[in-house]
Amino acid sequence: MYWASLAGFLAMGGHAAFIWPAFAIALIVLCGLALLSRWGLTVAERDHAQARREAGRDGPRNEVGA
């Protein structure tokens, strides 16, 4: 398709009322998934660090084969 103006593009051939809300919902969902993934990673890293501290493996080991 070819649009002669920005208004023509934004109108999407008369289908803008369906296209732009769908685009917005998809964008919101993807951003939400990214934020939830980042939050989950932060929680997992914190839990892992705590488990290592409790197991006594907080620092580097100088043992051979460890």
N, CA, C and O atoms as a Tripos MOL2 file, in Angstrom:
@<TRIPOS>MOLECULE
protein
  264   263    66     0     0
PROTEIN
NO_CHARGES

@<TRIPOS>ATOM
      1 N           0.8340   -1.1740    0.0000 N.3       1 MET1
      2 CA          0.0000    0.0000    0.0000 C.3       1 MET1
      3 C           0.8860    1.2470    0.0000 C.2       1 MET1
      4 O           2.0270    1.2230    0.4600 O.2       1 MET1
      5 N           0.3500    2.2840   -0.5060 N.am      2 TYR2
      6 CA          1.0540    3.5580   -0.5550 C.3       2 TYR2
      7 C           0.1700    4.6260    0.0590 C.2       2 TYR2
      8 O          -0.9930    4.7650   -0.3200 O.2       2 TYR2
      9 N           0.7080    5.3770    1.0020 N.am      3 TRP3
     10 CA         -0.0270    6.4490    1.6400 C.3       3 TRP3
     11 C           0.5850    7.7740    1.2260 C.2       3 TRP3
     12 O           1.8030    7.9470    1.2470 O.2       3 TRP3
     13 N          -0.2710    8.6980    0.8520 N.am      4 ALA4
     14 CA          0.1990    9.9960    0.3890 C.3       4 ALA4
     15 C           0.5090   10.9380    1.5480 C.2       4 ALA4
     16 O           1.1950   11.9420    1.3570 O.2       4 ALA4
     17 N           0.0150   10.6310    2.7440 N.am      5 SER5
     18 CA          0.2410   11.5120    3.8830 C.3       5 SER5
     19 C           0.2720   10.6930    5.1670 C.2       5 SER5
     20 O          -0.0990    9.5190    5.1880 O.2       5 SER5
     21 N           0.7180   11.3350    6.2240 N.am      6 LEU6
     22 CA          0.7270   10.6810    7.5250 C.3       6 LEU6
     23 C          -0.6970   10.3850    7.9860 C.2       6 LEU6
     24 O          -0.9490    9.3450    8.5940 O.2       6 LEU6
     25 N          -1.6130   11.2820    7.7040 N.am      7 ALA7
     26 CA         -3.0160   11.0610    8.0770 C.3       7 ALA7
     27 C          -3.5790    9.8350    7.3700 C.2       7 ALA7
     28 O          -4.3370    9.0670    7.9630 O.2       7 ALA7
     29 N          -3.2120    9.6500    6.1110 N.am      8 GLY8
     30 CA         -3.6600    8.4660    5.3770 C.3       8 GLY8
     31 C          -3.1020    7.1900    5.9780 C.2       8 GLY8
     32 O          -3.7920    6.1730    6.0600 O.2       8 GLY8
     33 N          -1.8310    7.2530    6.4020 N.am      9 PHE9
     34 CA         -1.2240    6.0910    7.0550 C.3       9 PHE9
     35 C          -1.9330    5.7870    8.3700 C.2       9 PHE9
     36 O          -2.2770    4.6370    8.6460 O.2       9 PHE9
     37 N          -2.1490    6.8200    9.1780 N.am     10 LEU10
     38 CA         -2.7860    6.6180   10.4820 C.3      10 LEU10
     39 C          -4.2270    6.1340   10.3570 C.2      10 LEU10
     40 O          -4.7280    5.4420   11.2440 O.2      10 LEU10
     41 N          -4.8920    6.4910    9.2700 N.am     11 ALA11
     42 CA         -6.2710    6.0370    9.0500 C.3      11 ALA11
     43 C          -6.3150    4.5750    8.6390 C.2      11 ALA11
     44 O          -7.3390    3.9140    8.8130 O.2      11 ALA11
     45 N          -5.2180    4.0610    8.0970 N.am     12 MET12
     46 CA         -5.1050    2.6560    7.6840 C.3      12 MET12
     47 C          -6.2530    2.2140    6.7860 C.2      12 MET12
     48 O          -6.8040    1.1250    6.9490 O.2      12 MET12
     49 N          -6.5930    3.0510    5.8650 N.am     13 GLY13
     50 CA         -7.6400    2.6870    4.9150 C.3      13 GLY13
     51 C          -9.0000    2.5000    5.5650 C.2      13 GLY13
     52 O          -9.8150    1.7140    5.0810 O.2      13 GLY13
     53 N          -9.2510    3.2020    6.6380 N.am     14 GLY14
     54 CA        -10.5430    3.0910    7.3230 C.3      14 GLY14
     55 C         -10.5830    2.0250    8.3980 C.2      14 GLY14
     56 O         -11.6090    1.8500    9.0550 O.2      14 GLY14
     57 N          -9.4920    1.3140    8.5880 N.am     15 HIS15
     58 CA         -9.4610    0.2270    9.5730 C.3      15 HIS15
     59 C          -8.6930    0.6040   10.8340 C.2      15 HIS15
     60 O          -8.3780   -0.2680   11.6440 O.2      15 HIS15
     61 N          -8.3880    1.8740   11.0140 N.am     16 ALA16
     62 CA         -7.5780    2.3210   12.1460 C.3      16 ALA16
     63 C          -8.2200    1.9920   13.4920 C.2      16 ALA16
     64 O          -7.5170    1.7440   14.4720 O.2      16 ALA16
     65 N          -9.5410    1.9890   13.5420 N.am     17 ALA17
     66 CA        -10.2320    1.7040   14.8070 C.3      17 ALA17
     67 C          -9.9790    0.2780   15.2890 C.2      17 ALA17
     68 O         -10.1650   -0.0170   16.4700 O.2      17 ALA17
     69 N          -9.5600   -0.6010   14.3940 N.am     18 PHE18
     70 CA         -9.2650   -1.9860   14.7620 C.3      18 PHE18
     71 C          -7.7650   -2.2260   14.8700 C.2      18 PHE18
     72 O          -7.3150   -2.9790   15.7340 O.2      18 PHE18
     73 N          -6.9970   -1.5960   14.0040 N.am     19 ILE19
     74 CA         -5.5620   -1.8500   13.9350 C.3      19 ILE19
     75 C          -4.8120   -1.2420   15.1160 C.2      19 ILE19
     76 O          -4.0350   -1.9400   15.7660 O.2      19 ILE19
     77 N          -5.0220    0.0360   15.4080 N.am     20 TRP20
     78 CA         -4.2440    0.6950   16.4470 C.3      20 TRP20
     79 C          -4.5210    0.1570   17.8420 C.2      20 TRP20
     80 O          -3.5730    0.0030   18.6130 O.2      20 TRP20
     81 N          -5.7630   -0.1380   18.2130 N.am     21 PRO21
     82 CA         -5.9550   -0.7550   19.5410 C.3      21 PRO21
     83 C          -5.2980   -2.1370   19.6410 C.2      21 PRO21
     84 O          -4.7450   -2.4910   20.6820 O.2      21 PRO21
     85 N          -5.3630   -2.9100   18.5580 N.am     22 ALA22
     86 CA         -4.7180   -4.2260   18.5700 C.3      22 ALA22
     87 C          -3.1990   -4.0670   18.7130 C.2      22 ALA22
     88 O          -2.5560   -4.8200   19.4450 O.2      22 ALA22
     89 N          -2.6420   -3.0950   18.0170 N.am     23 PHE23
     90 CA         -1.2180   -2.8170   18.1230 C.3      23 PHE23
     91 C          -0.8650   -2.3910   19.5530 C.2      23 PHE23
     92 O           0.1390   -2.8440   20.1020 O.2      23 PHE23
     93 N          -1.6650   -1.5430   20.1430 N.am     24 ALA24
     94 CA         -1.4120   -1.0630   21.5130 C.3      24 ALA24
     95 C          -1.4940   -2.2060   22.5220 C.2      24 ALA24
     96 O          -0.6610   -2.3020   23.4230 O.2      24 ALA24
     97 N          -2.4900   -3.0630   22.3720 N.am     25 ILE25
     98 CA         -2.6350   -4.1950   23.2910 C.3      25 ILE25
     99 C          -1.4370   -5.1280   23.1700 C.2      25 ILE25
    100 O          -0.9040   -5.5840   24.1830 O.2      25 ILE25
    101 N          -1.0110   -5.4160   21.9550 N.am     26 ALA26
    102 CA          0.1480   -6.2840   21.7460 C.3      26 ALA26
    103 C           1.4020   -5.6650   22.3660 C.2      26 ALA26
    104 O           2.1940   -6.3650   22.9960 O.2      26 ALA26
    105 N           1.5790   -4.3710   22.1890 N.am     27 LEU27
    106 CA          2.7380   -3.6890   22.7510 C.3      27 LEU27
    107 C           2.7070   -3.7200   24.2850 C.2      27 LEU27
    108 O           3.7380   -3.9390   24.9200 O.2      27 LEU27
    109 N           1.5480   -3.5050   24.8700 N.am     28 ILE28
    110 CA          1.4110   -3.5490   26.3310 C.3      28 ILE28
    111 C           1.7240   -4.9430   26.8650 C.2      28 ILE28
    112 O           2.4190   -5.0910   27.8700 O.2      28 ILE28
    113 N           1.2090   -5.9580   26.1860 N.am     29 VAL29
    114 CA          1.4590   -7.3370   26.6120 C.3      29 VAL29
    115 C           2.9480   -7.6640   26.5200 C.2      29 VAL29
    116 O           3.5090   -8.2510   27.4460 O.2      29 VAL29
    117 N           3.5890   -7.2950   25.4230 N.am     30 LEU30
    118 CA          5.0170   -7.5820   25.2720 C.3      30 LEU30
    119 C           5.8560   -6.8490   26.3110 C.2      30 LEU30
    120 O           6.7960   -7.4220   26.8620 O.2      30 LEU30
    121 N           5.5330   -5.6030   26.5820 N.am     31 CYS31
    122 CA          6.2610   -4.8510   27.6140 C.3      31 CYS31
    123 C           6.0350   -5.4740   28.9860 C.2      31 CYS31
    124 O           6.9660   -5.5710   29.7850 O.2      31 CYS31
    125 N           4.8120   -5.8940   29.2610 N.am     32 GLY32
    126 CA          4.5150   -6.5570   30.5250 C.3      32 GLY32
    127 C           5.2870   -7.8560   30.6820 C.2      32 GLY32
    128 O           5.7980   -8.1470   31.7630 O.2      32 GLY32
    129 N           5.3750   -8.6340   29.6210 N.am     33 LEU33
    130 CA          6.1410   -9.8740   29.6720 C.3      33 LEU33
    131 C           7.6240   -9.6000   29.9060 C.2      33 LEU33
    132 O           8.2790  -10.3250   30.6550 O.2      33 LEU33
    133 N           8.1530   -8.5670   29.2760 N.am     34 ALA34
    134 CA          9.5540   -8.2070   29.4770 C.3      34 ALA34
    135 C           9.7960   -7.7990   30.9250 C.2      34 ALA34
    136 O          10.7900   -8.2080   31.5240 O.2      34 ALA34
    137 N           8.8910   -6.9920   31.4960 N.am     35 LEU35
    138 CA          9.0460   -6.5760   32.8890 C.3      35 LEU35
    139 C           8.9200   -7.7530   33.8540 C.2      35 LEU35
    140 O           9.6840   -7.8550   34.8130 O.2      35 LEU35
    141 N           7.9650   -8.6340   33.6040 N.am     36 LEU36
    142 CA          7.8150   -9.8150   34.4560 C.3      36 LEU36
    143 C           9.0290  -10.7330   34.3640 C.2      36 LEU36
    144 O           9.4500  -11.3100   35.3670 O.2      36 LEU36
    145 N           9.5870  -10.8680   33.1790 N.am     37 SER37
    146 CA         10.7820  -11.6950   33.0000 C.3      37 SER37
    147 C          11.9600  -11.1020   33.7640 C.2      37 SER37
    148 O          12.7070  -11.8280   34.4210 O.2      37 SER37
    149 N          12.1270   -9.7890   33.6800 N.am     38 ARG38
    150 CA         13.2150   -9.1300   34.3970 C.3      38 ARG38
    151 C          13.0300   -9.2700   35.9040 C.2      38 ARG38
    152 O          13.9950   -9.5260   36.6250 O.2      38 ARG38
    153 N          11.8090   -9.1060   36.3820 N.am     39 TRP39
    154 CA         11.5320   -9.2780   37.7970 C.3      39 TRP39
    155 C          11.8200  -10.7140   38.2400 C.2      39 TRP39
    156 O          12.4080  -10.9320   39.2990 O.2      39 TRP39
    157 N          11.4080  -11.6850   37.4360 N.am     40 GLY40
    158 CA         11.6680  -13.0890   37.7580 C.3      40 GLY40
    159 C          13.1540  -13.4020   37.8050 C.2      40 GLY40
    160 O          13.6010  -14.1630   38.6630 O.2      40 GLY40
    161 N          13.9240  -12.8200   36.8900 N.am     41 LEU41
    162 CA         15.3630  -13.0130   36.8990 C.3      41 LEU41
    163 C          15.9820  -12.4250   38.1610 C.2      41 LEU41
    164 O          16.8530  -13.0420   38.7730 O.2      41 LEU41
    165 N          15.5370  -11.2410   38.5480 N.am     42 THR42
    166 CA         16.0590  -10.6010   39.7600 C.3      42 THR42
    167 C          15.7730  -11.4590   40.9860 C.2      42 THR42
    168 O          16.6490  -11.6420   41.8320 O.2      42 THR42
    169 N          14.5740  -11.9770   41.0880 N.am     43 VAL43
    170 CA         14.2010  -12.8360   42.2180 C.3      43 VAL43
    171 C          15.0370  -14.1080   42.2050 C.2      43 VAL43
    172 O          15.5270  -14.5290   43.2530 O.2      43 VAL43
    173 N          15.2090  -14.7250   41.0490 N.am     44 ALA44
    174 CA         15.9850  -15.9600   40.9550 C.3      44 ALA44
    175 C          17.4510  -15.7180   41.3120 C.2      44 ALA44
    176 O          18.0640  -16.5400   41.9930 O.2      44 ALA44
    177 N          18.0120  -14.6080   40.8640 N.am     45 GLU45
    178 CA         19.4050  -14.2950   41.2010 C.3      45 GLU45
    179 C          19.5630  -14.0640   42.7000 C.2      45 GLU45
    180 O          20.5450  -14.5040   43.2970 O.2      45 GLU45
    181 N          18.6010  -13.3780   43.3080 N.am     46 ARG46
    182 CA         18.6580  -13.1340   44.7490 C.3      46 ARG46
    183 C          18.5490  -14.4490   45.5150 C.2      46 ARG46
    184 O          19.2880  -14.6680   46.4750 O.2      46 ARG46
    185 N          17.6390  -15.3210   45.1020 N.am     47 ASP47
    186 CA         17.4810  -16.6170   45.7710 C.3      47 ASP47
    187 C          18.7230  -17.4810   45.6160 C.2      47 ASP47
    188 O          19.1300  -18.1750   46.5470 O.2      47 ASP47
    189 N          19.3170  -17.4330   44.4380 N.am     48 HIS48
    190 CA         20.5210  -18.2220   44.1770 C.3      48 HIS48
    191 C          21.6780  -17.7230   45.0460 C.2      48 HIS48
    192 O          22.4170  -18.5260   45.6150 O.2      48 HIS48
    193 N          21.8370  -16.4110   45.1500 N.am     49 ALA49
    194 CA         22.9080  -15.8500   45.9730 C.3      49 ALA49
    195 C          22.7010  -16.2250   47.4400 C.2      49 ALA49
    196 O          23.6630  -16.5350   48.1430 O.2      49 ALA49
    197 N          21.4680  -16.1990   47.8980 N.am     50 GLN50
    198 CA         21.1850  -16.5710   49.2780 C.3      50 GLN50
    199 C          21.4920  -18.0480   49.5140 C.2      50 GLN50
    200 O          22.0610  -18.4040   50.5460 O.2      50 GLN50
    201 N          21.1240  -18.9040   48.5740 N.am     51 ALA51
    202 CA         21.3960  -20.3340   48.7200 C.3      51 ALA51
    203 C          22.8980  -20.5970   48.7410 C.2      51 ALA51
    204 O          23.3660  -21.4480   49.4970 O.2      51 ALA51
    205 N          23.6620  -19.8710   47.9150 N.am     52 ARG52
    206 CA         25.1170  -20.0400   47.9190 C.3      52 ARG52
    207 C          25.7130  -19.5920   49.2510 C.2      52 ARG52
    208 O          26.6270  -20.2340   49.7700 O.2      52 ARG52
    209 N          25.1950  -18.4850   49.8100 N.am     53 ARG53
    210 CA         25.6890  -18.0240   51.1090 C.3      53 ARG53
    211 C          25.4020  -19.0510   52.1980 C.2      53 ARG53
    212 O          26.2550  -19.3380   53.0380 O.2      53 ARG53
    213 N          24.1950  -19.5970   52.1710 N.am     54 GLU54
    214 CA         23.8170  -20.5890   53.1810 C.3      54 GLU54
    215 C          24.6390  -21.8610   53.0490 C.2      54 GLU54
    216 O          24.8960  -22.5330   54.0470 O.2      54 GLU54
    217 N          25.0550  -22.2020   51.8350 N.am     55 ALA55
    218 CA         25.8450  -23.4080   51.6130 C.3      55 ALA55
    219 C          27.3330  -23.1570   51.8510 C.2      55 ALA55
    220 O          28.1300  -24.0940   51.7920 O.2      55 ALA55
    221 N          27.7190  -21.9090   52.1180 N.am     56 GLY56
    222 CA         29.1110  -21.5850   52.3630 C.3      56 GLY56
    223 C          29.9370  -21.4650   51.1070 C.2      56 GLY56
    224 O          31.1530  -21.6540   51.1400 O.2      56 GLY56
    225 N          29.2940  -21.1550   50.0060 N.am     57 ARG57
    226 CA         29.9980  -21.0350   48.7250 C.3      57 ARG57
    227 C          29.9130  -19.6120   48.1980 C.2      57 ARG57
    228 O          29.6690  -19.4010   47.0100 O.2      57 ARG57
    229 N          30.1090  -18.6600   49.0550 N.am     58 ASP58
    230 CA         29.9420  -17.2720   48.6470 C.3      58 ASP58
    231 C          31.0960  -16.7640   47.8070 C.2      58 ASP58
    232 O          30.8810  -16.0020   46.8650 O.2      58 ASP58
    233 N          32.2890  -17.1610   48.1200 N.am     59 GLY59
    234 CA         33.4500  -16.6250   47.4080 C.3      59 GLY59
    235 C          34.0860  -17.6600   46.4960 C.2      59 GLY59
    236 O          33.6350  -18.8040   46.4340 O.2      59 GLY59
    237 N          35.1370  -17.2560   45.7860 N.am     60 PRO60
    238 CA         35.8430  -18.2050   44.9170 C.3      60 PRO60
    239 C          36.5800  -19.2330   45.7530 C.2      60 PRO60
    240 O          37.0460  -18.9370   46.8530 O.2      60 PRO60
    241 N          36.6800  -20.4280   45.2280 N.am     61 ARG61
    242 CA         37.3630  -21.5030   45.9290 C.3      61 ARG61
    243 C          38.7670  -21.6700   45.3700 C.2      61 ARG61
    244 O          38.9930  -21.4770   44.1750 O.2      61 ARG61
    245 N          39.6850  -22.0180   46.2120 N.am     62 ASN62
    246 CA         41.0570  -22.2250   45.7840 C.3      62 ASN62
    247 C          41.4080  -23.7000   45.6900 C.2      62 ASN62
    248 O          42.5720  -24.0570   45.5070 O.2      62 ASN62
    249 N          40.4170  -24.5450   45.8140 N.am     63 GLU63
    250 CA         40.6590  -25.9890   45.7570 C.3      63 GLU63
    251 C          40.7610  -26.4430   44.3120 C.2      63 GLU63
    252 O          40.1060  -25.8960   43.4250 O.2      63 GLU63
    253 N          41.5900  -27.4500   44.0890 N.am     64 VAL64
    254 CA         41.7370  -28.0090   42.7440 C.3      64 VAL64
    255 C          40.5160  -28.8840   42.4660 C.2      64 VAL64
    256 O          40.1310  -29.7210   43.2820 O.2      64 VAL64
    257 N          39.9150  -28.6690   41.2860 N.am     65 GLY65
    258 CA         38.7630  -29.4600   40.8820 C.3      65 GLY65
    259 C          37.4470  -28.9810   41.4480 C.2      65 GLY65
    260 O          36.4300  -29.6610   41.3050 O.2      65 GLY65
    261 N          37.4420  -27.8560   42.0710 N.am     66 ALA66
    262 CA         36.2160  -27.3560   42.6660 C.3      66 ALA66
    263 C          35.5020  -26.4230   41.7170 C.2      66 ALA66
    264 O          34.4380  -25.8990   42.0500 O.2      66 ALA66
@<TRIPOS>BOND
     1     1     2 1
     2     2     3 1
     3     3     4 2
     4     3     5 am
     5     5     6 1
     6     6     7 1
     7     7     8 2
     8     7     9 am
     9     9    10 1
    10    10    11 1
    11    11    12 2
    12    11    13 am
    13    13    14 1
    14    14    15 1
    15    15    16 2
    16    15    17 am
    17    17    18 1
    18    18    19 1
    19    19    20 2
    20    19    21 am
    21    21    22 1
    22    22    23 1
    23    23    24 2
    24    23    25 am
    25    25    26 1
    26    26    27 1
    27    27    28 2
    28    27    29 am
    29    29    30 1
    30    30    31 1
    31    31    32 2
    32    31    33 am
    33    33    34 1
    34    34    35 1
    35    35    36 2
    36    35    37 am
    37    37    38 1
    38    38    39 1
    39    39    40 2
    40    39    41 am
    41    41    42 1
    42    42    43 1
    43    43    44 2
    44    43    45 am
    45    45    46 1
    46    46    47 1
    47    47    48 2
    48    47    49 am
    49    49    50 1
    50    50    51 1
    51    51    52 2
    52    51    53 am
    53    53    54 1
    54    54    55 1
    55    55    56 2
    56    55    57 am
    57    57    58 1
    58    58    59 1
    59    59    60 2
    60    59    61 am
    61    61    62 1
    62    62    63 1
    63    63    64 2
    64    63    65 am
    65    65    66 1
    66    66    67 1
    67    67    68 2
    68    67    69 am
    69    69    70 1
    70    70    71 1
    71    71    72 2
    72    71    73 am
    73    73    74 1
    74    74    75 1
    75    75    76 2
    76    75    77 am
    77    77    78 1
    78    78    79 1
    79    79    80 2
    80    79    81 am
    81    81    82 1
    82    82    83 1
    83    83    84 2
    84    83    85 am
    85    85    86 1
    86    86    87 1
    87    87    88 2
    88    87    89 am
    89    89    90 1
    90    90    91 1
    91    91    92 2
    92    91    93 am
    93    93    94 1
    94    94    95 1
    95    95    96 2
    96    95    97 am
    97    97    98 1
    98    98    99 1
    99    99   100 2
   100    99   101 am
   101   101   102 1
   102   102   103 1
   103   103   104 2
   104   103   105 am
   105   105   106 1
   106   106   107 1
   107   107   108 2
   108   107   109 am
   109   109   110 1
   110   110   111 1
   111   111   112 2
   112   111   113 am
   113   113   114 1
   114   114   115 1
   115   115   116 2
   116   115   117 am
   117   117   118 1
   118   118   119 1
   119   119   120 2
   120   119   121 am
   121   121   122 1
   122   122   123 1
   123   123   124 2
   124   123   125 am
   125   125   126 1
   126   126   127 1
   127   127   128 2
   128   127   129 am
   129   129   130 1
   130   130   131 1
   131   131   132 2
   132   131   133 am
   133   133   134 1
   134   134   135 1
   135   135   136 2
   136   135   137 am
   137   137   138 1
   138   138   139 1
   139   139   140 2
   140   139   141 am
   141   141   142 1
   142   142   143 1
   143   143   144 2
   144   143   145 am
   145   145   146 1
   146   146   147 1
   147   147   148 2
   148   147   149 am
   149   149   150 1
   150   150   151 1
   151   151   152 2
   152   151   153 am
   153   153   154 1
   154   154   155 1
   155   155   156 2
   156   155   157 am
   157   157   158 1
   158   158   159 1
   159   159   160 2
   160   159   161 am
   161   161   162 1
   162   162   163 1
   163   163   164 2
   164   163   165 am
   165   165   166 1
   166   166   167 1
   167   167   168 2
   168   167   169 am
   169   169   170 1
   170   170   171 1
   171   171   172 2
   172   171   173 am
   173   173   174 1
   174   174   175 1
   175   175   176 2
   176   175   177 am
   177   177   178 1
   178   178   179 1
   179   179   180 2
   180   179   181 am
   181   181   182 1
   182   182   183 1
   183   183   184 2
   184   183   185 am
   185   185   186 1
   186   186   187 1
   187   187   188 2
   188   187   189 am
   189   189   190 1
   190   190   191 1
   191   191   192 2
   192   191   193 am
   193   193   194 1
   194   194   195 1
   195   195   196 2
   196   195   197 am
   197   197   198 1
   198   198   199 1
   199   199   200 2
   200   199   201 am
   201   201   202 1
   202   202   203 1
   203   203   204 2
   204   203   205 am
   205   205   206 1
   206   206   207 1
   207   207   208 2
   208   207   209 am
   209   209   210 1
   210   210   211 1
   211   211   212 2
   212   211   213 am
   213   213   214 1
   214   214   215 1
   215   215   216 2
   216   215   217 am
   217   217   218 1
   218   218   219 1
   219   219   220 2
   220   219   221 am
   221   221   222 1
   222   222   223 1
   223   223   224 2
   224   223   225 am
   225   225   226 1
   226   226   227 1
   227   227   228 2
   228   227   229 am
   229   229   230 1
   230   230   231 1
   231   231   232 2
   232   231   233 am
   233   233   234 1
   234   234   235 1
   235   235   236 2
   236   235   237 am
   237   237   238 1
   238   238   239 1
   239   239   240 2
   240   239   241 am
   241   241   242 1
   242   242   243 1
   243   243   244 2
   244   243   245 am
   245   245   246 1
   246   246   247 1
   247   247   248 2
   248   247   249 am
   249   249   250 1
   250   250   251 1
   251   251   252 2
   252   251   253 am
   253   253   254 1
   254   254   255 1
   255   255   256 2
   256   255   257 am
   257   257   258 1
   258   258   259 1
   259   259   260 2
   260   259   261 am
   261   261   262 1
   262   262   263 1
   263   263   264 2
@<TRIPOS>SUBSTRUCTURE
     1 MET1         2 RESIDUE 1 A MET
     2 TYR2         6 RESIDUE 1 A TYR
     3 TRP3        10 RESIDUE 1 A TRP
     4 ALA4        14 RESIDUE 1 A ALA
     5 SER5        18 RESIDUE 1 A SER
     6 LEU6        22 RESIDUE 1 A LEU
     7 ALA7        26 RESIDUE 1 A ALA
     8 GLY8        30 RESIDUE 1 A GLY
     9 PHE9        34 RESIDUE 1 A PHE
    10 LEU10       38 RESIDUE 1 A LEU
    11 ALA11       42 RESIDUE 1 A ALA
    12 MET12       46 RESIDUE 1 A MET
    13 GLY13       50 RESIDUE 1 A GLY
    14 GLY14       54 RESIDUE 1 A GLY
    15 HIS15       58 RESIDUE 1 A HIS
    16 ALA16       62 RESIDUE 1 A ALA
    17 ALA17       66 RESIDUE 1 A ALA
    18 PHE18       70 RESIDUE 1 A PHE
    19 ILE19       74 RESIDUE 1 A ILE
    20 TRP20       78 RESIDUE 1 A TRP
    21 PRO21       82 RESIDUE 1 A PRO
    22 ALA22       86 RESIDUE 1 A ALA
    23 PHE23       90 RESIDUE 1 A PHE
    24 ALA24       94 RESIDUE 1 A ALA
    25 ILE25       98 RESIDUE 1 A ILE
    26 ALA26      102 RESIDUE 1 A ALA
    27 LEU27      106 RESIDUE 1 A LEU
    28 ILE28      110 RESIDUE 1 A ILE
    29 VAL29      114 RESIDUE 1 A VAL
    30 LEU30      118 RESIDUE 1 A LEU
    31 CYS31      122 RESIDUE 1 A CYS
    32 GLY32      126 RESIDUE 1 A GLY
    33 LEU33      130 RESIDUE 1 A LEU
    34 ALA34      134 RESIDUE 1 A ALA
    35 LEU35      138 RESIDUE 1 A LEU
    36 LEU36      142 RESIDUE 1 A LEU
    37 SER37      146 RESIDUE 1 A SER
    38 ARG38      150 RESIDUE 1 A ARG
    39 TRP39      154 RESIDUE 1 A TRP
    40 GLY40      158 RESIDUE 1 A GLY
    41 LEU41      162 RESIDUE 1 A LEU
    42 THR42      166 RESIDUE 1 A THR
    43 VAL43      170 RESIDUE 1 A VAL
    44 ALA44      174 RESIDUE 1 A ALA
    45 GLU45      178 RESIDUE 1 A GLU
    46 ARG46      182 RESIDUE 1 A ARG
    47 ASP47      186 RESIDUE 1 A ASP
    48 HIS48      190 RESIDUE 1 A HIS
    49 ALA49      194 RESIDUE 1 A ALA
    50 GLN50      198 RESIDUE 1 A GLN
    51 ALA51      202 RESIDUE 1 A ALA
    52 ARG52      206 RESIDUE 1 A ARG
    53 ARG53      210 RESIDUE 1 A ARG
    54 GLU54      214 RESIDUE 1 A GLU
    55 ALA55      218 RESIDUE 1 A ALA
    56 GLY56      222 RESIDUE 1 A GLY
    57 ARG57      226 RESIDUE 1 A ARG
    58 ASP58      230 RESIDUE 1 A ASP
    59 GLY59      234 RESIDUE 1 A GLY
    60 PRO60      238 RESIDUE 1 A PRO
    61 ARG61      242 RESIDUE 1 A ARG
    62 ASN62      246 RESIDUE 1 A ASN
    63 GLU63      250 RESIDUE 1 A GLU
    64 VAL64      254 RESIDUE 1 A VAL
    65 GLY65      258 RESIDUE 1 A GLY
    66 ALA66      262 RESIDUE 1 A ALA
